[in-house]
């Protein structure tokens, strides 16, 4: 094939490639057996949507009792948002702050106020995407391991936000 472009000639070849499927297929790998004794299986505990919602509602009630307007986010162990409730009158910035506080708390299994103190020794922690090292996040634990994080934003201080987050952690699960 010959084409003319800008006064010069270019040649290109058009062709086809053939494939031979006569080689035998490799045997399929054995399936991993998923039972409690299997070392390839890892089980985790997660809050249900109902439990996460109850925790978030407990946060809003605690904030309302102190005449504060906040947003609360509950994330699972993997940092995925389970529920976000924006309280009546909560500021627009509160939504964007509550989720990363919850993610930060569950990621490090510690209240975000403690983690904010660690920034003095390790300031580059703040560079980790999705995290926010301000008071207002608290981990939810089962047998000492983090299973969720609660983040609260909108009160005039991180101390208040975190106190409300702890009210969500203390909410009855059932």
C-alpha positions as CSV (number, residue, x, y, z in Angstrom):
1,X,0.0,0.0,0.0
2,X,1.3,3.4,-0.9
3,X,0.0,6.7,0.4
4,X,0.9,10.3,-0.3
5,X,1.4,12.7,2.6
6,X,3.0,16.1,2.5
7,X,4.7,15.4,-0.8
8,X,6.5,12.2,0.3
9,X,5.6,8.6,-0.1
10,X,5.2,6.2,2.8
11,X,5.0,2.4,2.5
12,X,3.2,0.2,5.0
13,X,2.4,-3.5,5.0
14,X,-0.9,-4.9,6.0
15,X,-1.0,-8.5,7.1
16,X,-2.6,-11.1,9.3
17,X,-1.3,-13.2,12.1
18,X,-2.3,-16.8,12.5
19,X,-2.5,-18.6,15.8
20,X,-2.4,-22.4,16.3
21,X,-4.6,-23.6,19.2
22,X,-3.3,-27.2,19.1
23,X,-1.2,-26.9,22.3
24,X,-3.0,-28.5,25.2
25,X,-4.4,-26.1,27.8
26,X,-2.7,-26.0,31.2
27,X,-4.6,-27.8,33.9
28,X,-6.7,-25.5,36.1
29,X,-5.1,-24.8,39.5
30,X,-6.8,-26.6,42.4
31,X,-9.4,-24.5,44.2
32,X,-8.5,-23.1,47.6
33,X,-10.6,-24.8,50.2
34,X,-12.3,-22.3,52.4
35,X,-12.7,-23.7,55.9
36,X,-11.8,-22.6,59.3
37,X,-8.6,-24.7,59.4
38,X,-7.3,-23.3,56.1
39,X,-4.4,-21.0,56.4
40,X,-5.4,-19.2,53.2
41,X,-8.6,-17.9,54.7
42,X,-8.7,-14.7,56.7
43,X,-11.9,-13.7,58.5
44,X,-12.8,-10.2,59.7
45,X,-15.6,-8.6,61.7
46,X,-17.6,-5.7,60.3
47,X,-20.4,-3.6,61.7
48,X,-23.7,-4.0,60.1
49,X,-25.4,-1.1,58.4
50,X,-27.9,-1.1,61.3
51,X,-25.2,-1.0,63.9
52,X,-23.3,1.8,62.1
53,X,-26.5,3.8,61.8
54,X,-27.2,3.4,65.5
55,X,-23.7,4.6,66.3
56,X,-24.1,7.6,64.0
57,X,-27.4,8.5,65.5
58,X,-25.9,8.3,69.0
59,X,-23.3,10.8,67.9
60,X,-25.9,13.2,66.6
61,X,-27.9,12.9,69.8
62,X,-24.8,13.6,71.9
63,X,-24.0,16.6,69.8
64,X,-27.6,17.9,69.9
65,X,-27.6,17.6,73.7
66,X,-24.7,20.1,73.7
67,X,-26.3,22.3,71.0
68,X,-23.7,21.4,68.4
69,X,-24.2,20.7,64.7
70,X,-22.0,18.0,63.3
71,X,-21.7,15.4,60.6
72,X,-20.7,11.8,61.5
73,X,-19.2,9.2,59.2
74,X,-18.8,5.5,60.0
75,X,-16.3,3.5,57.8
76,X,-15.6,-0.2,57.9
77,X,-12.2,-1.9,58.6
78,X,-11.2,-1.3,55.0
79,X,-12.0,2.4,55.1
80,X,-15.1,2.1,53.0
81,X,-17.9,4.4,54.1
82,X,-20.9,2.6,55.6
83,X,-23.0,5.6,56.6
84,X,-22.7,9.4,56.8
85,X,-25.3,11.5,58.6
86,X,-25.2,15.2,58.4
87,X,-26.9,16.8,61.3
88,X,-29.3,19.6,60.9
89,X,-27.4,22.8,60.4
90,X,-23.9,21.2,60.2
91,X,-21.5,23.2,58.1
92,X,-20.6,22.2,54.6
93,X,-17.0,21.5,55.5
94,X,-18.0,18.9,58.1
95,X,-18.9,16.3,55.6
96,X,-15.5,16.4,54.0
97,X,-13.7,16.2,57.4
98,X,-15.8,13.4,59.0
99,X,-14.9,10.7,56.6
100,X,-11.1,11.1,56.6
101,X,-11.2,11.3,60.5
102,X,-13.0,8.0,60.6
103,X,-10.6,6.4,58.0
104,X,-7.6,7.7,60.0
105,X,-8.9,6.3,63.3
106,X,-9.6,2.8,61.9
107,X,-6.3,2.7,59.9
108,X,-4.2,3.3,63.0
109,X,-6.6,1.8,65.6
110,X,-6.3,5.0,67.7
111,X,-8.2,8.2,68.3
112,X,-7.2,10.9,65.9
113,X,-6.3,13.3,68.8
114,X,-3.5,10.8,69.8
115,X,-2.4,10.5,66.2
116,X,-2.3,14.3,65.8
117,X,0.2,14.3,68.7
118,X,2.4,11.8,66.7
119,X,2.7,14.3,63.9
120,X,5.2,16.2,66.0
121,X,7.6,13.3,65.7
122,X,6.6,12.1,62.3
123,X,5.2,15.0,60.3
124,X,5.1,13.1,57.0
125,X,2.2,11.0,58.3
126,X,-0.1,13.8,57.1
127,X,1.0,13.1,53.6
128,X,-0.8,9.8,53.5
129,X,-3.8,10.2,51.1
130,X,-7.3,10.1,52.7
131,X,-6.1,10.8,56.3
132,X,-6.9,13.7,58.6
133,X,-5.0,14.1,61.8
134,X,-7.4,16.3,63.8
135,X,-9.4,15.3,66.9
136,X,-12.7,13.8,66.1
137,X,-12.1,10.2,65.0
138,X,-12.3,7.1,67.2
139,X,-11.8,3.4,66.3
140,X,-14.5,0.8,67.0
141,X,-12.9,-2.4,68.2
142,X,-13.8,-6.0,68.6
143,X,-11.4,-8.1,70.7
144,X,-8.9,-5.2,70.5
145,X,-8.8,-5.1,66.7
146,X,-10.3,-2.2,64.7
147,X,-13.5,-3.1,62.9
148,X,-14.7,0.4,62.1
149,X,-14.0,4.1,62.5
150,X,-16.2,6.9,63.5
151,X,-15.4,10.4,62.4
152,X,-17.1,13.6,63.6
153,X,-16.7,17.1,62.4
154,X,-18.4,20.4,62.9
155,X,-18.1,21.2,66.6
156,X,-15.9,24.2,67.5
157,X,-13.1,21.9,68.7
158,X,-11.6,18.5,67.9
159,X,-12.1,17.6,71.6
160,X,-15.8,18.0,71.3
161,X,-15.9,16.1,68.0
162,X,-14.0,13.2,69.5
163,X,-16.2,13.1,72.6
164,X,-19.2,12.8,70.3
165,X,-17.4,10.0,68.3
166,X,-16.8,8.1,71.6
167,X,-20.6,8.3,72.2
168,X,-21.0,6.5,68.9
169,X,-18.5,3.9,69.9
170,X,-20.3,3.3,73.2
171,X,-23.7,3.0,71.5
172,X,-25.3,-0.4,72.0
173,X,-24.6,-2.8,69.1
174,X,-27.9,-4.6,69.3
